Amino acid sequence: MDLGLKDKTALVTGASSGLGFASAMALVREGVSLAINSRSKENLSKAADKIEDETGRRPITVVGDLSGTGTAEVIARAAADRLGAVDILVSNAGGPPAGPFLKHDPDTWRQAAELTLHSAIDLTRAVLPLMQAKRWGRIIYITSMAVRQPADNLIISNTLRAGLTGFAKTISNEFASEGITVNTVCPGYTNTERLGYLAKNISEQTGQSIADVFRGWKESIPCKRLGEPEEPADLICFLASRRAAYITGTAIPVDGGYIKGLL
């Protein structure tokens, strides 16, 4: 299937590893001209090297920490200046700290909100006028299955990602008539560094071994395995395409059947 992406440009944030990197790789393979972002110049360079080695095409790199106030808009403008446009935004950021409610002080909540919620809003504010000018655009937020089924020990993530999903749904209605779609992708337990961090956190709190934590997750998933980053990335690629022009305002899980609800 030709996704019609060869003439498009994209910015993927949090792209040096995990879901962001997999999404960047998938888009480049479809012919997208790409800018990738991470706060680590070294990790970002390594990611660009790997993409170039595997595809023959090197993405533009934009270093910047999304948790800094105002940084997200600077990142988006830098990407647009170097690409000439941003047709597709894949907004991805590191997950908030794990732990129960009383473990987190107000500063932790504020810092997490800047990274998880405000950076996505600021990125969107920066790229929307570019998309409006073309009357075409794709905005995709990588969140978590927790927006559909809140996860224990992840109160900050449950709260902020749900807020981002409400934001996404609202703006999807505002801009649909201008050819701009807005969707969220909600990965389940996926084989990334983030999952290793969560397993370690649970192990320290409960005394379970990390291996037992992973075993429990796999047993709770109908597919009986973890997801791979490439699986949500493939959905992201489709949502970014011309083929997905009538899909907007959705929050789609990629979770191996973990979520128990009907909708």
C-alpha positions as CSV (number, residue, x, y, z in Angstrom):
1,M,0.0,0.0,0.0
2,D,1.4,3.4,-1.0
3,L,0.9,5.7,2.0
4,G,1.6,8.8,-0.1
5,L,4.2,10.1,2.3
6,K,7.2,10.7,-0.1
7,D,6.7,14.4,-0.4
8,K,5.9,15.1,3.3
9,T,8.0,16.4,6.2
10,A,7.9,15.4,9.8
11,L,9.2,16.2,13.3
12,V,9.5,13.4,15.8
13,T,10.4,14.3,19.4
14,G,11.9,12.0,21.9
15,A,13.3,10.2,19.0
16,S,16.7,8.9,20.1
17,S,15.3,5.6,21.4
18,G,12.2,3.5,22.0
19,L,8.9,4.5,20.4
20,G,10.1,7.8,19.1
21,F,13.1,6.2,17.3
22,A,10.9,3.4,15.9
23,S,8.4,6.0,14.6
24,A,11.2,8.0,13.0
25,M,12.6,5.0,11.3
26,A,9.2,3.9,10.0
27,L,8.5,7.4,8.5
28,V,11.9,7.6,6.8
29,R,11.4,4.2,5.2
30,E,8.2,5.7,3.7
31,G,10.2,8.5,2.1
32,V,9.4,11.3,4.7
33,S,11.9,14.1,5.1
34,L,12.5,14.0,8.8
35,A,13.7,16.0,11.8
36,I,14.3,14.2,15.0
37,N,14.7,15.6,18.5
38,S,16.2,14.6,21.8
39,R,17.8,16.4,24.8
40,S,21.0,14.4,24.3
41,K,23.2,15.5,21.4
42,E,25.2,12.3,21.6
43,N,22.2,9.9,21.6
44,L,20.5,11.9,18.9
45,S,23.6,11.6,16.7
46,K,23.7,7.9,17.2
47,A,20.1,7.6,16.3
48,A,20.6,9.6,13.1
49,D,23.6,7.4,12.2
50,K,21.5,4.3,12.6
51,I,18.7,5.7,10.5
52,E,21.1,6.6,7.8
53,D,22.9,3.2,7.9
54,E,19.6,1.4,7.5
55,T,17.8,3.7,5.0
56,G,20.5,5.7,3.3
57,R,18.8,8.9,4.4
58,R,20.0,11.0,7.3
59,P,17.4,13.0,9.3
60,I,18.0,16.5,10.5
61,T,18.8,16.6,14.2
62,V,17.4,19.2,16.6
63,V,18.7,19.0,20.2
64,G,16.5,20.4,22.9
65,D,14.9,19.4,26.3
66,L,11.1,19.4,26.1
67,S,10.9,19.9,29.8
68,G,12.2,23.4,29.6
69,T,9.6,26.2,29.4
70,G,9.3,27.5,25.8
71,T,11.8,24.9,24.5
72,A,9.2,22.9,22.5
73,E,8.3,25.9,20.3
74,V,11.9,26.6,19.7
75,I,12.4,22.9,18.6
76,A,9.4,23.0,16.3
77,R,10.5,26.3,14.7
78,A,14.1,25.0,14.1
79,A,12.7,21.9,12.5
80,A,10.4,23.9,10.3
81,D,13.1,26.3,9.2
82,R,15.4,23.4,8.2
83,L,12.8,21.2,6.6
84,G,10.8,24.1,5.0
85,A,7.6,22.8,6.7
86,V,6.3,20.4,9.2
87,D,3.5,18.4,7.7
88,I,3.5,15.7,10.4
89,L,4.1,16.1,14.1
90,V,4.8,13.0,16.2
91,S,4.8,14.3,19.8
92,N,6.6,11.9,22.1
93,A,8.3,12.5,25.5
94,G,9.7,10.5,28.3
95,G,7.3,9.2,30.8
96,P,6.7,10.8,34.2
97,P,8.1,9.3,37.4
98,A,6.4,6.2,38.8
99,G,5.1,5.9,42.3
100,P,2.0,6.4,44.5
101,F,0.4,9.8,45.0
102,L,2.0,10.8,48.3
103,K,5.5,10.1,47.0
104,H,5.4,13.0,44.6
105,D,5.8,16.6,45.8
106,P,4.4,19.6,43.9
107,D,7.6,20.3,42.0
108,T,7.6,16.8,40.6
109,W,4.1,17.3,39.4
110,R,5.0,20.6,37.8
111,Q,8.1,19.3,36.1
112,A,6.2,16.3,34.8
113,A,3.4,18.5,33.5
114,E,5.9,20.6,31.6
115,L,7.3,17.5,29.9
116,T,4.3,15.4,29.3
117,L,1.5,17.9,28.7
118,H,2.8,21.5,28.1
119,S,5.5,20.4,25.6
120,A,2.9,18.7,23.4
121,I,0.6,21.8,23.5
122,D,3.5,24.1,22.7
123,L,4.7,21.9,19.8
124,T,1.1,21.9,18.4
125,R,0.9,25.7,18.7
126,A,4.1,26.0,16.7
127,V,3.2,23.7,13.8
128,L,-0.5,24.3,13.3
129,P,-0.1,27.5,11.3
130,L,2.2,25.7,8.9
131,M,-0.4,23.0,8.4
132,Q,-3.2,25.5,8.1
133,A,-1.3,27.2,5.3
134,K,-1.2,24.0,3.3
135,R,-4.7,22.8,4.5
136,W,-3.1,19.5,5.3
137,G,-1.5,18.1,8.5
138,R,-1.1,15.2,10.8
139,I,-0.6,15.5,14.6
140,I,-0.1,12.3,16.5
141,Y,0.6,12.1,20.2
142,I,2.2,9.0,21.7
143,T,0.6,8.5,25.1
144,S,-0.2,5.3,26.9
145,M,-2.9,2.7,27.3
146,A,-3.3,4.3,30.8
147,V,-5.5,6.9,29.2
148,R,-8.1,4.2,28.6
149,Q,-7.3,2.0,31.7
150,P,-5.3,3.8,34.4
151,A,-2.3,1.9,35.7
152,D,-1.4,1.3,39.3
153,N,1.7,3.2,40.6
154,L,1.5,5.7,37.6
155,I,-0.7,8.4,39.0
156,I,1.2,11.3,37.3
157,S,1.2,9.5,33.9
158,N,-2.5,8.6,34.3
159,T,-3.4,12.2,35.0
160,L,-1.4,14.1,32.5
161,R,-1.8,11.7,29.6
162,A,-5.5,11.8,30.1
163,G,-5.4,15.6,30.0
164,L,-3.4,15.4,26.7
165,T,-6.0,13.1,25.2
166,G,-8.7,15.6,26.1
167,F,-6.7,18.3,24.4
168,A,-6.2,16.2,21.3
169,K,-9.9,15.4,21.0
170,T,-10.8,19.0,21.3
171,I,-8.5,20.4,18.7
172,S,-9.3,17.5,16.4
173,N,-12.7,19.0,16.1
174,E,-11.4,22.5,15.7
175,F,-9.2,21.8,12.7
176,A,-10.7,18.8,10.9
177,S,-12.3,21.0,8.2
178,E,-8.8,22.3,7.3
179,G,-7.5,18.9,6.4
180,I,-5.6,18.4,9.7
181,T,-6.1,15.2,11.7
182,V,-5.3,14.8,15.3
183,N,-4.9,11.3,16.9
184,T,-3.3,9.7,19.9
185,V,-1.6,6.3,19.9
186,C,-1.8,4.4,23.2
187,P,0.9,1.7,23.5
188,G,0.6,-1.0,26.1
189,Y,3.5,-2.9,27.7
190,T,6.2,-2.4,25.0
191,N,9.8,-3.6,25.0
192,T,11.5,-0.3,25.7
193,E,13.9,1.2,28.3
194,R,10.9,2.8,30.0
195,L,9.4,-0.6,30.7
196,G,12.7,-1.6,32.3
197,Y,12.5,1.4,34.6
198,L,8.9,0.6,35.6
199,A,9.8,-3.0,36.3
200,K,12.7,-2.0,38.5
201,N,10.5,0.5,40.4
202,I,7.8,-2.2,41.1
203,S,10.6,-4.7,42.1
204,E,11.9,-2.2,44.7
205,Q,8.4,-1.6,46.1
206,T,7.2,-5.2,46.2
207,G,10.3,-7.4,46.5
208,Q,9.4,-9.2,43.3
209,S,12.2,-10.0,41.0
210,I,12.4,-8.0,37.8
211,A,11.9,-11.2,35.9
212,D,8.7,-11.9,37.8
213,V,7.4,-8.5,37.1
214,F,7.9,-9.0,33.4
215,R,6.4,-12.5,33.6
216,G,3.3,-11.0,35.3
217,W,2.9,-8.4,32.6
218,K,3.1,-11.0,29.8
219,E,0.6,-13.3,31.5
220,S,-1.9,-10.3,31.8
221,I,-1.8,-9.6,28.1
222,P,-4.0,-11.8,25.9
223,C,-1.3,-12.0,23.3
224,K,1.1,-13.3,26.0
225,R,4.0,-11.2,25.0
226,L,5.3,-7.6,25.1
227,G,4.8,-5.3,22.2
228,E,7.7,-4.2,20.1
229,P,8.3,-0.5,19.3
230,E,7.8,-1.1,15.6
231,E,4.2,-2.1,16.2
232,P,2.9,1.3,17.4
233,A,5.3,2.9,14.9
234,D,3.5,1.2,12.0
235,L,0.2,2.6,13.2
236,I,1.7,6.0,13.6
237,C,2.9,5.8,10.0
238,F,-0.6,4.9,8.8
239,L,-2.2,7.7,10.7
240,A,0.4,10.1,9.2
241,S,-0.6,9.1,5.7
242,R,-3.0,10.3,3.1
243,R,-4.9,7.0,3.6
244,A,-5.9,8.1,7.1
245,A,-7.6,11.3,6.1
246,Y,-11.0,10.3,7.6
247,I,-9.5,9.2,11.0
248,T,-9.3,11.9,13.6
249,G,-10.1,12.4,17.3
250,T,-9.2,8.8,18.1
251,A,-7.2,7.3,20.9
252,I,-6.1,3.9,19.6
253,P,-4.5,1.3,21.9
254,V,-1.7,-1.0,20.7
255,D,-1.7,-3.2,23.7
256,G,-2.1,-6.9,22.7
257,G,-5.6,-6.8,24.0
258,Y,-4.7,-5.7,27.5
259,I,-7.4,-3.1,27.9
260,K,-10.6,-4.7,29.2
261,G,-13.2,-2.1,28.1
262,L,-15.3,-2.3,25.0
263,L,-14.4,1.2,23.7
